[in-house]
Amino acid sequence: MGFLAIVLKNLWVLKTGKVLVLGYLLLVIATFIYFYPHVAAVPVSTTFNDSYFWLNTWR
């Protein structure tokens, strides 16, 4: 985790690095929002629940 923070900090200094860091953070936030109902055991529709299992072995 510390290594990731150092890499992101070093990327932040670069002009294009800011875009990469912000893109990564947006991806992390979007993933958290997508998986939150499953992790928090919030009742969801079967269709939405099935969307979590991208591979058949995950069922």
TALINDA-V416735 format. One record per residue. SS is DSSP state (~ for helix, > for strand, _ for the rest). PHI is phi in whole degrees, -180 to 180 (999 if undefined). NEAR is the number of other C-alpha atoms within 12 Angstrom. Layout:
# TALINDA-V416735
[[SS & PHI & NEAR] [SS & PHI & NEAR]]
This chain:
# TALINDA-V416735
[[_ & 999 & 7] [~ & -65 & 8] [~ & -62 & 9] [~ & -63 & 13] [~ & -63 & 14] [~ & -66 & 13] [~ & -63 & 18] [~ & -65 & 23] [~ & -64 & 17] [~ & -67 & 17] [~ & -68 & 20] [~ & -60 & 19] [~ & -68 & 15] [_ & -76 & 14] [~ & -65 & 12] [~ & -77 & 14] [~ & -65 & 17] [~ & -62 & 18] [~ & -65 & 16] [~ & -64 & 20] [~ & -64 & 24] [~ & -66 & 18] [~ & -63 & 17] [~ & -64 & 20] [~ & -64 & 17] [~ & -64 & 14] [~ & -64 & 14] [~ & -64 & 15] [~ & -65 & 14] [~ & -64 & 13] [~ & -65 & 16] [~ & -62 & 15] [~ & -63 & 14] [~ & -66 & 18] [~ & -89 & 20] [~ & -56 & 18] [~ & -59 & 17] [~ & -71 & 21] [~ & -69 & 15] [_ & -87 & 12] [_ & 60 & 10] [_ & -81 & 12] [_ & -63 & 13] [_ & -132 & 18] [_ & -68 & 12] [~ & -63 & 11] [~ & -62 & 10] [~ & -67 & 16] [~ & -64 & 20] [~ & -67 & 15] [_ & -70 & 17] [_ & -74 & 22] [_ & -95 & 15] [_ & -75 & 11] [_ & -115 & 9] [~ & -62 & 9] [~ & -72 & 7] [~ & -83 & 9] [_ & -78 & 10]]
